[in-house]
């Protein structure tokens, strides 16, 4: 039956098969192997150990012809040209070392072995060679040790940036050698990519990279400035980059006109330069210990007129909002670690600064249950327009138990808000002094019903307790037998539908 089906029909069927099913197809016959391999290789994730990396790279090199002008008849013959089918490649941090599983403190843990059979020096050059055999690759993530790879393979930068369809790059543990290689390719104009997203992360505890538009990563970014839409900076001094070009009394030139998403982690930057270099900025993430340098301002012009969303630790968001003038379109906040042990000051001040236009709010709570309620009293007073709310409780204090906080007090406080979607996450730490184990699924249902009954505008809710997550759609009906009050019902929603719905309401702020 299968042999009578058209090739395109079989190919379409295999598109919906899982990896395990595709692996089984490879064992049926050579014909099925040729059909399944493109789907197996389309999105590659290496996450086990270095042996897996070496095996994959050798497979690509041994079964791919470098001449991409070969006829289509060769494409499926004899297993040739498997590298052409790779569209995305992710090498995660866990793939860079071999670990053994050991039972410790009541759970399985990964323990790194002392001797590594395949250290980076044995396959760094193979990675560069394999990349040159992937002409259709669109996205690449290397989750660790990029500086070591670049130092052991002189062709790494050229192999990476010569991929004609590559749009997304994420590199971790970047240092001066990697930076120099990327800048060299841009300077020699050998980079043929149209990069939309570039994310890099430096070595921990290493000196920050001095970014300049004339060399290194800065030169590469300048080369790609017309196509870039997202940049993640890490451990960088950015003054020379953002001020590069014709600097006038009005500040730096607009060197990244299309970038809408910027992430800063351990970066030294002037807010003035940041705003003027990214005029289209709508989404800003502020990571660990940013060093914003205050600027002198005249008039009341907004620093970030298009900024919609800010994400980061409470302290850094507060510093950002206090260091610049108004952000008139700001309507989404993602606040991590609201009550950290290093936090000083009144956390309600932040919500009062950003409150007027807030429609989407994410808050990660830590520890003190009494402050949770104080925070939400301030939110309700200052932000009457929030429609999407995501709450994460990372550890409960003994003052307020999870059922009391989640099912009674918070729903009552939020009753006057026009919420449409609520997402709740409880991540108690096993073995902590205040952890409360929640295992009965009825607890999730009780939480959902409590919020639905109190917040009359609520339409959807999802609840994650420990590792169990449930999604519901809320329906209401007028009951004449109970004083014309609404009766509330929560109906289970499929996970895929629930995730799409949550993202749609959360991202609604970017569509207006």
Kinemage of the C-alpha trace (Angstrom):
@kinemage 1
@onewidth
@group {chain A} dominant
@subgroup {mainchain}
@vectorlist {calphas} color= white
{ca unk a 1} P 0.000 0.000 0.000
{ca unk a 2} L 2.763 2.413 0.942
{ca unk a 3} L 4.627 1.811 -2.329
{ca unk a 4} L 1.600 2.931 -4.334
{ca unk a 5} L 1.423 6.287 -2.577
{ca unk a 6} L 2.874 9.340 -4.250
{ca unk a 7} L 6.194 10.543 -2.817
{ca unk a 8} L 4.695 13.907 -1.849
{ca unk a 9} L 1.894 12.175 0.083
{ca unk a 10} L 4.369 10.053 2.036
{ca unk a 11} L 6.504 13.090 2.698
{ca unk a 12} L 3.481 14.972 4.027
{ca unk a 13} L 2.542 12.077 6.327
{ca unk a 14} L 6.065 11.850 7.754
{ca unk a 15} L 5.965 15.562 8.529
{ca unk a 16} L 3.534 14.793 11.387
{ca unk a 17} L 5.445 11.805 12.806
{ca unk a 18} L 7.428 11.896 16.042
{ca unk a 19} L 11.200 11.380 16.126
{ca unk a 20} L 10.817 7.838 17.457
{ca unk a 21} L 8.414 6.978 14.631
{ca unk a 22} L 10.801 8.446 12.071
{ca unk a 23} L 13.629 6.378 13.540
{ca unk a 24} L 11.527 3.264 13.105
{ca unk a 25} L 10.824 4.234 9.492
{ca unk a 26} L 14.562 4.361 8.856
{ca unk a 27} L 14.774 0.667 9.783
{ca unk a 28} L 12.041 -0.474 7.380
{ca unk a 29} L 13.845 -0.078 4.056
{ca unk a 30} L 16.280 2.147 2.203
{ca unk a 31} L 13.356 3.944 0.561
{ca unk a 32} L 11.733 4.770 3.881
{ca unk a 33} L 15.120 5.815 5.273
{ca unk a 34} L 15.574 8.345 2.478
{ca unk a 35} L 12.075 9.666 3.118
{ca unk a 36} L 12.487 9.937 6.899
{ca unk a 37} L 15.982 11.456 7.119
{ca unk a 38} L 14.991 14.975 5.949
{ca unk a 39} L 12.358 15.153 8.693
{ca unk a 40} L 14.737 13.805 11.344
{ca unk a 41} L 17.366 16.392 10.433
{ca unk a 42} L 15.164 19.435 9.950
{ca unk a 43} L 15.433 20.522 13.605
{ca unk a 44} L 18.437 18.972 15.355
{ca unk a 45} L 18.965 19.200 19.124
{ca unk a 46} L 22.132 17.737 20.649
{ca unk a 47} L 21.814 17.500 24.437
{ca unk a 48} L 23.325 14.213 25.654
{ca unk a 49} L 27.127 14.219 25.585
{ca unk a 50} L 30.131 14.963 23.327
{ca unk a 51} L 29.862 11.518 21.734
{ca unk a 52} L 26.489 12.557 20.323
{ca unk a 53} L 28.050 15.726 18.858
{ca unk a 54} L 30.886 13.771 17.235
{ca unk a 55} L 28.495 11.160 15.821
{ca unk a 56} L 26.245 13.821 14.283
{ca unk a 57} L 29.111 15.830 12.760
{ca unk a 58} L 30.721 12.722 11.262
{ca unk a 59} L 27.348 11.676 9.812
{ca unk a 60} L 26.905 15.060 8.124
{ca unk a 61} L 30.450 15.149 6.731
{ca unk a 62} L 30.356 11.567 5.452
{ca unk a 63} L 26.953 11.871 3.766
{ca unk a 64} L 26.918 15.337 2.229
{ca unk a 65} L 28.393 16.633 -0.997
{ca unk a 66} L 29.761 20.147 -0.818
{ca unk a 67} L 28.665 21.015 -4.361
{ca unk a 68} L 25.153 22.351 -3.921
{ca unk a 69} L 24.723 22.599 -7.690
{ca unk a 70} L 24.316 18.825 -7.990
{ca unk a 71} L 21.136 17.748 -9.739
{ca unk a 72} L 18.025 17.046 -7.697
{ca unk a 73} L 18.286 13.389 -8.699
{ca unk a 74} L 21.308 13.078 -6.409
{ca unk a 75} L 19.492 14.596 -3.509
{ca unk a 76} L 17.795 11.411 -2.403
{ca unk a 77} L 20.289 8.916 -3.818
{ca unk a 78} L 22.409 6.797 -1.552
{ca unk a 79} L 21.861 9.020 1.481
{ca unk a 80} L 23.829 11.918 -0.048
{ca unk a 81} L 23.489 15.524 1.001
{ca unk a 82} L 21.917 14.989 4.419
{ca unk a 83} L 23.373 18.337 5.536
{ca unk a 84} L 21.084 20.126 3.117
{ca unk a 85} L 18.101 19.087 5.228
{ca unk a 86} L 19.276 20.775 8.463
{ca unk a 87} L 17.232 23.914 9.084
{ca unk a 88} L 18.046 24.482 12.761
{ca unk a 89} L 20.840 23.192 14.994
{ca unk a 90} L 20.971 23.437 18.788
{ca unk a 91} L 23.967 22.204 20.770
{ca unk a 92} L 22.937 22.585 24.409
{ca unk a 93} L 25.278 23.025 27.342
{ca unk a 94} L 24.574 19.490 28.571
{ca unk a 95} L 26.098 18.077 25.367
{ca unk a 96} L 29.555 19.456 26.166
{ca unk a 97} L 30.343 16.972 28.934
{ca unk a 98} L 29.661 13.363 29.830
{ca unk a 99} L 27.794 12.762 33.073
{ca unk a 100} L 26.728 9.762 35.114
{ca unk a 101} L 23.376 9.474 36.853
{ca unk a 102} L 23.650 9.018 40.623
{ca unk a 103} L 20.979 8.776 43.315
{ca unk a 104} L 21.459 11.633 45.778
{ca unk a 105} L 19.138 13.149 48.391
{ca unk a 106} L 16.183 11.148 47.150
{ca unk a 107} L 16.531 12.011 43.440
{ca unk a 108} L 18.641 11.302 40.382
{ca unk a 109} L 21.434 13.810 39.736
{ca unk a 110} L 23.909 14.248 36.883
{ca unk a 111} L 27.536 14.130 37.990
{ca unk a 112} L 30.222 15.096 35.511
{ca unk a 113} L 32.897 12.454 35.002
{ca unk a 114} L 36.546 13.412 35.411
{ca unk a 115} L 37.810 12.180 32.032
{ca unk a 116} L 36.239 13.217 28.725
{ca unk a 117} L 36.610 10.915 25.704
{ca unk a 118} L 35.740 13.648 23.199
{ca unk a 119} L 37.052 17.029 24.382
{ca unk a 120} L 36.318 20.066 22.254
{ca unk a 121} L 39.700 19.961 20.527
{ca unk a 122} L 38.751 16.640 18.893
{ca unk a 123} L 35.678 18.008 17.101
{ca unk a 124} L 35.907 21.826 16.851
{ca unk a 125} L 37.244 21.679 13.266
{ca unk a 126} L 34.595 19.117 12.354
{ca unk a 127} L 31.888 21.536 13.483
{ca unk a 128} L 33.203 24.194 11.083
{ca unk a 129} L 33.380 21.649 8.266
{ca unk a 130} L 29.860 20.393 8.962
{ca unk a 131} L 28.437 23.928 9.003
{ca unk a 132} L 29.750 24.478 5.486
{ca unk a 133} L 27.684 21.468 4.410
{ca unk a 134} L 24.429 22.981 5.748
{ca unk a 135} L 23.466 25.595 3.111
{ca unk a 136} L 19.835 25.730 4.259
{ca unk a 137} L 20.402 26.257 7.973
{ca unk a 138} L 18.297 29.104 9.401
{ca unk a 139} L 18.995 28.981 13.124
{ca unk a 140} L 21.929 27.894 15.296
{ca unk a 141} L 22.377 27.747 19.076
{ca unk a 142} L 25.680 26.801 20.707
{ca unk a 143} L 25.031 26.662 24.432
{ca unk a 144} L 28.587 26.712 25.822
{ca unk a 145} L 32.315 27.014 25.117
{ca unk a 146} L 32.098 29.011 21.896
{ca unk a 147} L 35.376 30.746 22.702
{ca unk a 148} L 37.125 27.371 22.911
{ca unk a 149} L 35.636 26.318 19.579
{ca unk a 150} L 36.731 29.555 17.895
{ca unk a 151} L 40.268 29.261 19.292
{ca unk a 152} L 40.602 25.673 18.014
{ca unk a 153} L 39.050 26.278 14.581
{ca unk a 154} L 40.126 29.335 12.585
{ca unk a 155} L 37.314 28.737 10.090
{ca unk a 156} L 34.482 28.821 12.635
{ca unk a 157} L 33.491 32.452 12.016
{ca unk a 158} L 33.649 32.090 8.227
{ca unk a 159} L 31.712 28.817 8.233
{ca unk a 160} L 29.016 30.342 10.434
{ca unk a 161} L 28.522 33.674 8.702
{ca unk a 162} L 28.751 32.326 5.153
{ca unk a 163} L 25.462 30.411 5.522
{ca unk a 164} L 23.199 32.256 3.052
{ca unk a 165} L 19.855 31.585 4.796
{ca unk a 166} L 20.978 31.919 8.424
{ca unk a 167} L 18.822 34.403 10.355
{ca unk a 168} L 19.112 33.486 14.083
{ca unk a 169} L 22.385 33.072 16.023
{ca unk a 170} L 22.804 32.355 19.747
{ca unk a 171} L 26.324 31.879 21.151
{ca unk a 172} L 27.315 31.280 24.782
{ca unk a 173} L 30.710 31.722 26.463
{ca unk a 174} L 31.879 34.259 23.900
{ca unk a 175} L 35.264 35.935 24.318
{ca unk a 176} L 37.735 38.109 22.374
{ca unk a 177} L 38.716 35.380 19.896
{ca unk a 178} L 35.114 34.770 18.861
{ca unk a 179} L 34.492 38.502 18.697
{ca unk a 180} L 37.547 39.052 16.509
{ca unk a 181} L 36.525 36.273 14.114
{ca unk a 182} L 33.002 37.616 13.620
{ca unk a 183} L 34.304 41.138 13.135
{ca unk a 184} L 36.888 39.969 10.622
{ca unk a 185} L 34.289 38.279 8.464
{ca unk a 186} L 32.149 41.409 8.495
{ca unk a 187} L 35.134 43.626 7.673
{ca unk a 188} L 36.123 41.403 4.746
{ca unk a 189} L 32.464 41.406 3.653
{ca unk a 190} L 32.419 37.631 3.569
{ca unk a 191} L 29.266 37.518 5.690
{ca unk a 192} L 26.380 36.703 3.354
{ca unk a 193} L 23.739 36.289 6.034
{ca unk a 194} L 20.706 38.451 6.739
{ca unk a 195} L 20.689 38.099 10.516
{ca unk a 196} L 17.447 38.994 12.281
{ca unk a 197} L 18.332 37.791 15.795
{ca unk a 198} L 21.769 37.777 17.441
{ca unk a 199} L 22.222 36.659 21.048
{ca unk a 200} L 25.530 36.241 22.799
{ca unk a 201} L 26.652 35.577 26.344
{ca unk a 202} L 30.148 36.075 27.704
{ca unk a 203} L 32.131 33.960 30.124
{ca unk a 204} L 31.103 34.321 33.757
{ca unk a 205} L 33.571 36.389 35.804
{ca unk a 206} L 35.432 37.442 32.639
{ca unk a 207} L 36.241 41.012 31.696
{ca unk a 208} L 33.402 42.643 29.768
{ca unk a 209} L 33.743 42.959 26.018
{ca unk a 210} L 34.438 46.450 24.716
{ca unk a 211} L 32.043 46.770 21.787
{ca unk a 212} L 32.950 49.112 18.957
{ca unk a 213} L 31.418 49.543 15.539
{ca unk a 214} L 34.864 49.284 14.017
{ca unk a 215} L 35.900 45.809 15.224
{ca unk a 216} L 34.767 42.521 16.710
{ca unk a 217} L 31.135 41.755 17.460
{ca unk a 218} L 30.338 45.443 17.195
{ca unk a 219} L 31.607 45.489 13.602
{ca unk a 220} L 29.474 42.459 12.798
{ca unk a 221} L 26.401 44.105 14.333
{ca unk a 222} L 27.006 47.266 12.325
{ca unk a 223} L 27.323 45.143 9.179
{ca unk a 224} L 23.913 43.548 9.934
{ca unk a 225} L 22.171 46.646 11.285
{ca unk a 226} L 19.620 46.910 8.460
{ca unk a 227} L 18.263 43.385 8.983
{ca unk a 228} L 18.598 42.957 12.755
{ca unk a 229} L 15.337 42.859 14.731
{ca unk a 230} L 16.534 41.372 18.051
{ca unk a 231} L 19.832 41.676 19.962
{ca unk a 232} L 20.848 40.232 23.337
{ca unk a 233} L 23.895 41.960 24.824
{ca unk a 234} L 25.878 40.379 27.663
{ca unk a 235} L 28.893 41.504 29.714
{ca unk a 236} L 29.532 44.441 27.424
{ca unk a 237} L 30.655 48.045 27.512
{ca unk a 238} L 28.513 49.601 24.800
{ca unk a 239} L 29.415 53.300 24.753
{ca unk a 240} L 31.661 53.115 21.680
{ca unk a 241} L 29.202 50.915 19.789
{ca unk a 242} L 26.136 53.078 20.254
{ca unk a 243} L 28.066 56.315 19.717
{ca unk a 244} L 29.811 55.053 16.573
{ca unk a 245} L 29.307 57.129 13.432
{ca unk a 246} L 28.539 60.785 12.936
{ca unk a 247} L 27.854 62.050 16.438
{ca unk a 248} L 26.124 65.411 16.619
{ca unk a 249} L 24.768 67.488 19.450
{ca unk a 250} L 21.577 65.466 19.125
{ca unk a 251} L 23.293 62.194 20.086
{ca unk a 252} L 24.335 59.088 18.142
{ca unk a 253} L 23.070 58.183 14.713
{ca unk a 254} L 20.194 55.708 14.402
{ca unk a 255} L 22.346 52.673 13.771
{ca unk a 256} L 19.786 49.920 14.450
{ca unk a 257} L 16.564 51.210 12.875
{ca unk a 258} L 14.635 47.910 12.859
{ca unk a 259} L 15.573 46.366 16.221
{ca unk a 260} L 12.452 45.918 18.339
{ca unk a 261} L 13.781 43.594 21.074
{ca unk a 262} L 16.880 44.273 23.201
{ca unk a 263} L 18.185 42.328 26.205
{ca unk a 264} L 20.880 43.722 28.502
{ca unk a 265} L 22.819 41.632 31.006
{ca unk a 266} L 25.748 43.122 32.912
{ca unk a 267} L 26.079 45.947 30.382
{ca unk a 268} L 27.407 49.474 30.764
{ca unk a 269} L 25.294 51.802 28.636
{ca unk a 270} L 23.913 55.340 28.532
{ca unk a 271} L 20.128 55.405 28.380
{ca unk a 272} L 20.325 58.313 25.976
{ca unk a 273} L 22.454 56.310 23.554
{ca unk a 274} L 20.276 53.227 23.996
{ca unk a 275} L 17.109 55.121 23.125
{ca unk a 276} L 18.522 56.941 20.114
{ca unk a 277} L 20.304 53.891 18.714
{ca unk a 278} L 17.138 51.747 18.912
{ca unk a 279} L 14.296 54.045 17.854
{ca unk a 280} L 11.911 51.146 17.152
{ca unk a 281} L 12.494 49.438 20.538
{ca unk a 282} L 9.306 47.887 21.919
{ca unk a 283} L 10.566 45.056 24.151
{ca unk a 284} L 13.383 45.533 26.698
{ca unk a 285} L 14.826 42.908 29.071
{ca unk a 286} L 17.098 44.109 31.868
{ca unk a 287} L 19.314 41.362 33.219
{ca unk a 288} L 21.811 41.071 36.056
{ca unk a 289} L 23.254 44.332 37.419
{ca unk a 290} L 22.817 46.750 34.523
{ca unk a 291} L 24.801 49.951 34.822
{ca unk a 292} L 22.576 52.688 33.458
{ca unk a 293} L 24.296 56.038 33.305
{ca unk a 294} L 21.875 58.920 33.947
{ca unk a 295} L 21.734 61.612 31.283
{ca unk a 296} L 20.769 65.250 31.403
{ca unk a 297} L 17.427 65.951 29.817
{ca unk a 298} L 15.694 69.065 28.626
{ca unk a 299} L 11.955 69.235 28.119
{ca unk a 300} L 9.554 66.343 28.598
{ca unk a 301} L 10.257 64.294 25.465
{ca unk a 302} L 9.861 60.552 26.001
{ca unk a 303} L 13.061 58.549 25.960
{ca unk a 304} L 11.426 55.410 24.591
{ca unk a 305} L 8.278 56.478 22.722
{ca unk a 306} L 7.616 52.978 21.313
{ca unk a 307} L 8.517 50.877 24.360
{ca unk a 308} L 5.691 48.468 25.226
{ca unk a 309} L 7.238 45.853 27.532
{ca unk a 310} L 9.979 45.784 30.189
{ca unk a 311} L 11.232 42.591 31.839
{ca unk a 312} L 13.671 42.080 34.697
{ca unk a 313} L 14.322 42.053 38.413
{ca unk a 314} L 12.315 44.578 40.436
{ca unk a 315} L 15.405 46.603 41.309
{ca unk a 316} L 16.591 46.967 37.736
{ca unk a 317} L 13.177 47.871 36.342
{ca unk a 318} L 12.780 50.479 39.062
{ca unk a 319} L 16.218 51.917 38.268
{ca unk a 320} L 15.345 52.040 34.582
{ca unk a 321} L 12.026 53.826 35.104
{ca unk a 322} L 13.590 56.307 37.521
{ca unk a 323} L 16.494 57.056 35.172
{ca unk a 324} L 14.500 58.251 32.163
{ca unk a 325} L 11.475 60.281 31.277
{ca unk a 326} L 8.074 58.886 30.394
{ca unk a 327} L 7.438 55.741 28.329
{ca unk a 328} L 3.939 56.611 27.048
{ca unk a 329} L 3.201 53.214 25.480
{ca unk a 330} L 4.466 51.044 28.350
{ca unk a 331} L 1.714 48.541 29.136
{ca unk a 332} L 3.487 45.269 30.010
{ca unk a 333} L 5.776 44.442 32.935
{ca unk a 334} L 7.484 41.129 33.686
{ca unk a 335} L 8.901 41.360 37.219
{ca unk a 336} L 11.201 38.632 38.513
{ca unk a 337} L 12.157 38.126 42.161
{ca unk a 338} L 9.838 40.730 43.622
{ca unk a 339} L 11.055 40.060 47.157
{ca unk a 340} L 14.687 39.099 47.059
{ca unk a 341} L 16.775 38.930 50.225
{ca unk a 342} L 18.883 41.771 48.760
{ca unk a 343} L 15.899 44.002 48.031
{ca unk a 344} L 15.579 47.348 49.744
{ca unk a 345} L 12.775 49.863 49.465
{ca unk a 346} L 9.044 49.772 48.916
{ca unk a 347} L 8.097 47.485 45.984
{ca unk a 348} L 4.749 49.220 45.530
{ca unk a 349} L 6.558 52.306 44.173
{ca unk a 350} L 7.316 50.492 40.918
{ca unk a 351} L 3.694 49.746 40.144
{ca unk a 352} L 2.773 53.355 40.848
{ca unk a 353} L 5.400 54.546 38.359
{ca unk a 354} L 4.352 52.236 35.531
{ca unk a 355} L 0.705 51.720 36.439
{ca unk a 356} L -1.356 54.094 34.294
{ca unk a 357} L -1.331 52.073 31.079
{ca unk a 358} L -0.581 48.538 32.320
{ca unk a 359} L -2.602 45.798 30.627
{ca unk a 360} L -0.307 42.773 31.043
{ca unk a 361} L 1.531 42.010 34.286
{ca unk a 362} L 3.806 39.094 35.254
{ca unk a 363} L 5.019 38.873 38.849
{ca unk a 364} L 7.354 36.363 40.477
{ca unk a 365} L 6.798 36.325 44.249
{ca unk a 366} L 9.330 35.057 46.752
{ca unk a 367} L 8.793 34.142 50.393
{ca unk a 368} L 6.837 36.728 52.381
{ca unk a 369} L 3.106 36.101 52.099
{ca unk a 370} L 2.177 39.313 53.933
{ca unk a 371} L 3.985 41.394 51.320
{ca unk a 372} L 2.133 39.520 48.568
{ca unk a 373} L -1.160 40.938 49.771
{ca unk a 374} L 0.277 44.420 50.317
{ca unk a 375} L 1.597 44.415 46.772
{ca unk a 376} L -1.766 43.489 45.261
{ca unk a 377} L -3.647 46.097 47.241
{ca unk a 378} L -1.346 48.691 45.645
{ca unk a 379} L -1.790 47.144 42.195
{ca unk a 380} L -5.581 47.215 42.400
{ca unk a 381} L -5.534 50.864 43.441
{ca unk a 382} L -3.069 52.014 40.789
{ca unk a 383} L -3.764 49.789 37.753
{ca unk a 384} L -7.442 49.513 36.864
{ca unk a 385} L -6.835 48.373 33.258
{ca unk a 386} L -4.910 45.079 33.591
{ca unk a 387} L -6.494 42.287 31.530
{ca unk a 388} L -3.716 39.647 31.634
{ca unk a 389} L -2.110 38.498 34.878
{ca unk a 390} L 0.587 35.859 35.453
{ca unk a 391} L 1.586 35.033 39.035
{ca unk a 392} L 4.456 32.802 40.104
{ca unk a 393} L 4.930 31.758 43.730
{ca unk a 394} L 8.420 30.316 44.016
{ca unk a 395} L 8.376 29.577 47.751
{ca unk a 396} L 5.671 30.007 50.349
{ca unk a 397} L 6.177 31.571 53.719
{ca unk a 398} L 4.494 30.195 56.801
{ca unk a 399} L 2.440 33.364 57.365
{ca unk a 400} L -0.030 32.531 54.580
{ca unk a 401} L -0.609 29.005 53.321
{ca unk a 402} L -1.049 28.388 49.568
{ca unk a 403} L -4.771 27.529 49.767
{ca unk a 404} L -5.492 30.703 51.733
{ca unk a 405} L -3.461 32.944 49.434
{ca unk a 406} L -4.550 31.410 46.148
{ca unk a 407} L -8.168 30.524 46.843
{ca unk a 408} L -9.471 33.203 49.188
{ca unk a 409} L -7.489 36.385 49.681
{ca unk a 410} L -6.018 37.129 46.253
{ca unk a 411} L -9.223 36.392 44.288
{ca unk a 412} L -11.102 38.733 46.586
{ca unk a 413} L -8.502 41.501 46.143
{ca unk a 414} L -8.558 41.156 42.345
{ca unk a 415} L -12.350 41.150 42.045
{ca unk a 416} L -12.539 44.749 40.824
{ca unk a 417} L -10.004 44.342 38.017
{ca unk a 418} L -11.118 43.698 34.381
{ca unk a 419} L -9.029 40.528 34.094
{ca unk a 420} L -9.656 38.228 31.137
{ca unk a 421} L -6.818 35.725 31.620
{ca unk a 422} L -4.990 34.584 34.779
{ca unk a 423} L -2.003 32.237 34.858
{ca unk a 424} L -0.919 30.836 38.244
{ca unk a 425} L 2.273 28.932 39.023
{ca unk a 426} L 3.252 27.383 42.348
{ca unk a 427} L 6.827 26.105 42.554
{ca unk a 428} L 7.528 25.117 46.129
{ca unk a 429} L 11.063 23.930 46.926
{ca unk a 430} L 11.082 20.365 48.222
{ca unk a 431} L 12.585 20.240 51.685
{ca unk a 432} L 12.314 23.977 52.408
{ca unk a 433} L 10.999 25.175 55.704
{ca unk a 434} L 7.725 26.418 54.286
{ca unk a 435} L 6.930 24.174 51.349
{ca unk a 436} L 3.421 22.831 51.168
{ca unk a 437} L 2.945 19.761 48.993
{ca unk a 438} L -0.063 20.066 46.678
{ca unk a 439} L -0.805 16.798 44.903
{ca unk a 440} L -4.577 16.465 44.710
{ca unk a 441} L -5.891 17.699 41.312
{ca unk a 442} L -8.997 19.034 43.049
{ca unk a 443} L -6.817 21.825 44.439
{ca unk a 444} L -6.236 23.133 40.933
{ca unk a 445} L -9.945 23.014 40.219
{ca unk a 446} L -10.763 24.799 43.484
{ca unk a 447} L -8.332 27.587 42.654
{ca unk a 448} L -9.808 28.019 39.170
{ca unk a 449} L -13.386 28.142 40.488
{ca unk a 450} L -12.444 30.631 43.219
{ca unk a 451} L -10.951 33.091 40.752
{ca unk a 452} L -13.788 32.634 38.281
{ca unk a 453} L -16.360 33.311 40.978
{ca unk a 454} L -14.640 36.458 42.263
{ca unk a 455} L -13.378 38.030 39.019
{ca unk a 456} L -16.544 38.446 36.972
{ca unk a 457} L -14.721 39.338 33.734
{ca unk a 458} L -12.409 36.299 33.774
{ca unk a 459} L -12.626 34.041 30.700
{ca unk a 460} L -9.563 31.764 30.976
{ca unk a 461} L -7.275 30.462 33.720
{ca unk a 462} L -4.402 27.988 33.940
{ca unk a 463} L -2.848 26.618 37.128
{ca unk a 464} L 0.516 24.890 37.564
{ca unk a 465} L 1.028 23.140 40.901
{ca unk a 466} L 4.445 21.521 41.190
{ca unk a 467} L 4.572 19.621 37.868
{ca unk a 468} L 0.862 19.357 37.101
{ca unk a 469} L -0.721 22.014 34.879
{ca unk a 470} L -4.362 22.413 33.895
{ca unk a 471} L -6.132 24.823 31.528
{ca unk a 472} L -9.750 25.986 31.760
{ca unk a 473} L -12.270 28.091 29.889
{ca unk a 474} L -14.822 29.818 32.105
{ca unk a 475} L -18.517 29.893 31.262
{ca unk a 476} L -21.241 31.780 33.106
{ca unk a 477} L -25.017 31.517 33.167
{ca unk a 478} L -27.669 33.582 34.941
{ca unk a 479} L -29.581 31.503 37.500
{ca unk a 480} L -32.977 32.918 38.472
{ca unk a 481} L -33.262 30.460 41.343
{ca unk a 482} L -30.324 31.977 43.206
{ca unk a 483} L -31.134 35.647 43.297
{ca unk a 484} L -30.292 36.227 39.616
{ca unk a 485} L -26.637 35.486 40.335
{ca unk a 486} L -24.309 33.982 37.745
{ca unk a 487} L -23.380 30.332 38.037
{ca unk a 488} L -19.792 29.589 37.100
{ca unk a 489} L -18.423 26.526 35.319
{ca unk a 490} L -14.842 25.794 34.280
{ca unk a 491} L -14.288 23.539 31.280
{ca unk a 492} L -10.981 21.791 30.614
{ca unk a 493} L -9.059 23.065 27.592
{ca unk a 494} L -6.478 21.125 25.584
{ca unk a 495} L -2.899 22.099 26.484
{ca unk a 496} L -1.963 23.234 22.977
{ca unk a 497} L -5.090 25.400 22.748
{ca unk a 498} L -4.488 26.735 26.265
{ca unk a 499} L -0.908 27.762 25.511
{ca unk a 500} L -1.954 29.543 22.321
{ca unk a 501} L -4.746 31.333 24.141
{ca unk a 502} L -2.436 32.459 26.960
{ca unk a 503} L 0.152 33.788 24.500
{ca unk a 504} L -2.528 35.559 22.468
{ca unk a 505} L -3.843 37.514 25.461
{ca unk a 506} L -0.366 38.215 26.833
{ca unk a 507} L 0.941 39.462 23.487
{ca unk a 508} L -2.187 41.519 22.742
{ca unk a 509} L -0.353 44.617 24.013
{ca unk a 510} L 2.031 44.404 21.027
{ca unk a 511} L -0.839 44.380 18.531
{ca unk a 512} L -2.292 47.728 19.534
